[in-house]
Amino acid sequence: MIVAFFVSSLGDTDLAKSTITRLIEQKSVNSIFLVPMTETAIKRTDDLAGNEMVSRVSLDEITQRPEVLLEDKISHEDLDNITRFIDENKIQRAYIGVPSANNDVPYQIANTLKIPFTVAYEYMFKSPTHRFFDYVDSMASKGNCDFAVPLSPAKDDILAIHPGASVYEIGHLSLDRLKPPAGDTGYIKASLLAEVDDDLVFVSGTTQPMEIDNDFLDALLMELSTGKYPTLKLRMGIHPGIKNPDLYLQTLLQTCEKYPKTSRQFKIIMTDQIEGRLTDPLPSTPFILRANVSGPSAAEAADRITQAVPGALLNEAALMGKPAYFHEQSVTPYLPKAWFSENVSSFFTAKPQKPHSREELGLEETAPTLMAGLMAR
């Protein structure tokens, strides 16, 4: 069997990569085409570019248009070129990753496919404004589509739109990674200018619309500025998939300036990777901390984790029993809501809970194993 993986964002790309590894280990397919549809996905798949089982062909190579990587929609001519690519390479099954941004391209491709395909919806929460839900009915109606989702609430969301849809629960990479810290994380705290005994809070940035992270930051700093939490040290990571890091950083810093006294406790982590993407000079401000600490590393060292929406690192924290909080109340988490704090103040004072298990969620196999089973049918 020959299969193809169309990927866009970090989450769907990482699931695709893990699934590809499992397919190769199981010798379940004859060859694999990996089609990154964005610059983010291209960078994320560089490590697979030399694998003899994997042919990486980016979307701009297929359409012969470099600008396609930045577009939210593509033309009929582009879709014809993709169909031709599938036919010429005798591809028999496809994986369509759901992007974090509201991008129509994956769904446009899905709705032109004549071969069986699986839509990988690996979100751990429902966002009512996400474009995915606008396409569920058209994709499910084709008859050659199934959906891979993390947990039963996500399955219910799809079936509420199209009752006859074929939906499989496969779990999530963040649930598979559940484990205690590998060792001493004191050096990570030190890199973030936090003492070993400090209560370190990691604020995980998102790729949601900018105002969501900014409103969230405003709420955090407003509560922090009350002076009730002198032992807390907050460190915010910028998501590597953010589209306009200059505007994003500028917006966050404007909010920071409303609460000048919080600079002693709150810093935005500036990695070399993010700084290298900035076109404007990095401003001189006490709210920025240069440190090459990734989001996962900061989360591992943190005592509590928060995010505007319940993304991967936040869900991992909730599963581990660390205090966890998401701010955007318009979204619905797929993990039990009782595992999260109700508001900022309760989060800042919350105590660790007993760790949870994948078995509590009815999961026995890992997400890549179950996804590989779907792709190898």
C-alpha positions in Angstrom: 0.0 0.0 0.0 1.1 3.6 -0.8 -0.1 6.3 1.6 0.3 10.0 1.9 0.3 12.4 4.9 -0.8 16.0 4.4 0.3 18.0 7.4 0.1 21.7 8.4 0.7 22.5 12.1 2.9 21.2 14.9 0.3 18.9 16.5 -1.0 17.1 13.3 2.6 16.9 12.0 3.9 15.3 15.1 1.1 12.7 15.1 1.9 12.0 11.4 5.6 11.6 12.1 4.9 9.2 15.0 2.4 7.3 12.9 4.9 7.0 10.0 7.5 5.6 12.4 5.1 3.0 13.6 4.1 2.1 10.0 7.7 1.6 9.1 8.4 -0.5 12.2 5.4 -2.7 11.4 6.2 -2.9 7.6 2.5 -2.1 7.1 3.0 0.0 3.9 5.2 -0.1 0.8 6.0 3.6 0.6 5.0 6.9 2.2 4.6 10.4 0.8 4.8 13.2 3.3 3.3 16.5 2.1 4.0 19.5 4.3 1.5 22.3 3.5 3.1 25.1 5.5 6.6 26.4 6.3 6.0 25.2 9.9 5.4 21.7 8.7 8.4 21.7 6.4 10.7 22.6 9.3 9.0 20.1 11.5 9.6 17.3 9.0 13.3 18.0 8.2 14.4 15.0 10.2 12.4 12.7 7.9 13.6 14.2 4.6 16.4 11.6 4.2 14.4 8.5 5.2 14.4 6.0 2.3 10.8 4.9 3.0 9.5 8.5 3.0 9.3 10.8 0.0 8.8 14.4 1.2 7.1 16.6 -1.4 5.9 19.9 -0.1 2.7 21.6 -1.4 4.5 24.3 -3.2 6.4 21.7 -5.2 3.2 20.0 -6.2 1.4 23.2 -7.2 4.6 24.9 -8.5 3.6 28.0 -6.6 5.9 29.1 -3.6 3.2 31.4 -2.2 0.8 28.5 -1.7 2.4 27.8 1.7 1.1 31.1 3.0 -2.4 30.9 1.6 -5.6 30.0 3.4 -7.3 28.8 0.3 -6.1 27.3 -3.0 -7.4 27.3 -6.6 -9.1 24.7 -8.7 -5.9 24.4 -10.7 -3.9 23.7 -7.5 -6.4 21.0 -6.6 -6.1 19.5 -10.0 -2.3 19.3 -9.6 -2.8 17.6 -6.2 -5.2 15.1 -7.8 -2.7 14.4 -10.6 0.1 13.9 -8.0 -2.0 11.3 -6.2 -2.9 9.5 -9.4 0.6 9.5 -10.8 2.1 8.1 -7.5 -0.7 5.5 -7.1 -1.4 6.7 -3.6 -4.2 4.6 -2.1 -4.9 6.3 1.3 -4.4 9.7 2.8 -4.0 11.4 6.2 -5.4 14.9 6.4 -4.1 16.8 9.4 -6.4 19.5 11.0 -4.4 22.7 11.3 -4.3 24.9 14.4 -5.1 28.0 12.3 -8.3 28.6 10.4 -7.0 27.4 7.1 -9.3 25.9 4.4 -6.6 24.2 2.4 -6.7 20.7 4.1 -10.4 20.5 3.8 -10.4 21.6 0.2 -8.0 18.8 -0.5 -10.1 16.3 1.5 -13.2 17.2 -0.5 -11.5 16.4 -3.8 -10.1 13.0 -2.8 -11.4 9.9 -4.4 -9.3 7.6 -2.3 -10.1 6.7 1.4 -8.7 9.2 3.8 -8.6 9.8 7.6 -9.0 13.3 9.0 -6.7 13.6 12.1 -8.5 16.0 14.5 -6.1 16.0 17.4 -7.5 19.0 19.2 -8.0 18.4 22.9 -10.8 21.0 23.1 -13.7 22.3 21.0 -13.3 25.8 19.6 -16.7 26.8 18.2 -15.1 29.1 15.6 -12.7 26.6 14.1 -13.2 26.0 10.4 -13.0 22.2 10.9 -16.6 22.1 12.0 -17.7 23.9 8.9 -16.4 21.0 6.8 -17.3 18.0 8.9 -20.6 17.4 7.1 -19.2 17.7 3.5 -16.2 15.4 4.3 -18.3 12.8 6.1 -20.9 12.8 3.3 -18.3 11.7 0.8 -18.4 8.1 1.9 -14.6 7.6 1.8 -13.8 9.6 5.0 -13.2 8.7 8.6 -12.2 10.8 11.5 -9.5 10.1 14.1 -10.2 12.0 17.4 -8.6 12.0 20.8 -11.5 11.3 23.2 -15.2 10.5 23.2 -16.4 14.2 23.6 -14.7 15.0 20.3 -16.5 12.0 18.7 -19.8 13.4 20.0 -19.1 16.8 18.5 -18.6 15.2 15.1 -21.6 12.9 15.3 -23.8 15.9 16.4 -23.1 17.4 13.0 -23.2 14.2 10.9 -24.8 11.3 12.8 -23.5 8.7 10.3 -19.9 9.8 10.3 -17.2 7.1 10.8 -15.2 8.2 13.9 -12.5 6.5 15.9 -11.0 7.5 19.3 -7.2 7.2 19.2 -6.1 9.3 22.2 -3.4 11.9 21.9 0.4 12.3 21.9 0.1 14.4 25.1 -1.6 11.5 26.8 1.0 9.0 25.6 3.9 11.2 26.9 2.5 11.2 30.5 5.5 10.5 32.7 7.3 12.1 35.7 10.2 14.5 35.0 13.3 12.6 33.7 15.5 14.1 36.3 16.6 17.2 38.1 15.0 20.3 36.5 16.7 22.8 38.7 19.0 23.9 35.9 15.9 24.8 33.8 14.5 26.9 36.6 17.9 28.6 36.9 17.9 29.4 33.2 14.5 31.0 33.7 15.8 33.1 36.7 13.7 31.1 39.2 15.1 29.6 42.3 14.7 26.0 43.1 12.2 26.8 45.8 10.2 29.3 43.7 6.7 28.3 42.6 7.3 28.4 38.8 4.3 29.0 36.6 4.7 28.3 32.8 2.3 30.3 30.6 2.1 28.5 27.3 1.5 30.7 24.2 -0.9 29.5 21.5 -1.5 30.1 17.8 -5.1 31.2 18.5 -6.1 34.7 17.3 -3.8 37.2 19.0 -6.4 38.8 21.2 -7.1 35.5 23.0 -3.5 35.2 24.3 -3.4 39.0 25.0 -6.7 39.0 27.0 -5.4 36.0 28.9 -2.1 37.8 29.7 -4.0 40.8 30.9 -6.0 38.7 33.3 -2.9 37.0 34.7 -1.0 40.2 35.2 -4.0 42.0 36.7 -4.3 39.2 39.4 -0.5 39.1 39.9 -0.4 42.9 40.4 -2.5 42.5 43.5 0.6 41.5 45.4 -1.1 38.4 46.9 1.4 35.9 45.3 4.9 37.0 46.1 6.4 33.5 45.6 5.2 33.0 42.1 7.5 33.3 39.1 5.6 33.4 35.7 7.4 32.6 32.5 5.6 32.8 29.1 6.7 30.9 26.1 5.9 32.0 22.5 4.5 29.2 20.4 6.9 28.4 17.5 4.0 28.3 15.1 3.0 31.9 15.6 2.5 33.6 12.3 3.5 37.2 13.1 5.9 37.2 16.0 6.7 40.9 15.8 3.1 42.0 16.2 2.4 39.3 18.7 5.3 40.4 20.9 4.5 44.1 20.5 0.9 43.4 21.6 1.9 41.4 24.6 4.4 44.0 25.8 1.8 46.8 25.5 -0.2 44.8 28.0 2.8 44.2 30.2 3.4 48.0 30.5 0.0 48.3 32.1 1.4 46.4 35.1 5.0 47.6 35.5 5.5 46.2 39.0 4.9 42.6 37.7 8.2 42.6 35.8 9.8 41.2 38.9 7.7 38.1 38.6 6.7 37.8 34.9 9.0 37.4 31.9 8.4 36.4 28.3 10.9 33.8 27.2 12.9 34.8 24.1 14.6 31.9 22.4 17.1 32.3 19.6 14.6 30.7 17.3 11.9 33.2 18.0 14.3 36.2 18.0 15.7 35.0 14.6 12.2 35.4 13.2 11.7 39.0 14.3 12.2 41.8 11.8 12.1 44.6 14.4 14.9 45.1 16.9 14.2 43.4 20.3 12.9 46.2 22.6 14.7 46.9 25.9 12.3 45.9 28.6 12.4 44.0 31.9 9.6 41.8 30.6 11.8 39.9 28.2 14.2 37.1 29.3 16.6 35.6 26.7 16.7 31.9 27.4 16.9 28.9 25.0 14.3 26.9 26.9 11.6 25.2 24.9 8.0 25.1 25.9 8.1 21.3 26.8 11.3 21.9 28.9 9.7 24.9 30.7 6.6 22.9 31.4 8.6 20.0 32.8 10.3 22.3 35.3 7.1 24.2 36.1 5.1 23.6 39.2 1.9 24.8 37.5 0.9 25.4 33.9 -1.6 27.7 32.3 -2.7 28.5 28.7 -5.5 30.5 27.1 -7.0 27.2 25.7 -6.4 23.6 26.8 -3.5 22.7 24.5 -1.1 19.8 24.7 1.2 21.0 27.5 -1.8 22.1 29.6 -3.4 18.7 29.2 -0.2 16.9 30.2 -0.1 19.0 33.3 -3.7 18.2 34.2 -3.0 14.5 33.7 0.1 14.7 36.0 -1.9 16.4 38.7 -0.1 19.8 38.4 -2.4 22.8 38.9 -3.7 23.7 35.4 -5.9 26.5 34.1 -7.3 27.6 30.7 -8.8 31.1 30.4 -10.9 31.0 27.3 -14.4 30.0 28.5 -15.9 29.7 25.0 -14.0 26.4 24.5 -14.8 23.0 25.9 -12.0 20.8 27.1 -12.1 17.1 26.2 -10.5 16.1 29.5 -12.8 16.4 32.6 -13.2 20.0 33.4 -12.8 19.2 37.1 -9.1 18.6 36.4 -8.6 22.3 35.8 -8.8 25.4 38.1 -11.9 27.6 37.7 -10.2 31.0 37.6 -6.9 32.7 37.8 -7.0 33.3 41.6 -7.8 29.6 42.4 -5.1 28.5 39.9 -2.5 30.6 41.6 -3.3 29.0 45.0 -4.2 25.5 43.8 -2.6 22.4 45.3 -1.3 19.5 43.2 -3.8 16.7 42.6 -3.2 12.9 42.4 -1.9 12.0 38.8 -4.5 10.6 36.4 -4.0 7.8 34.0 -4.8 7.0 30.3 -6.9 4.1 31.5 -9.2 6.5 33.3 -10.0 7.8 29.8 -10.6 4.4 28.3 -7.3 4.3 26.3 -5.2 1.2 26.1 -3.1 1.7 23.0 -1.1 4.8 22.0 -2.3 7.3 19.4 0.4 6.4 16.8 -0.4 2.7 17.1 -4.2 3.3 16.6 -3.6 5.8 13.8 -1.2 3.4 12.0 -4.0 0.8 12.2 -6.3 3.2 10.4 -3.8 4.1 7.7 -2.8 0.5 7.0 -6.4 -0.8 6.3 
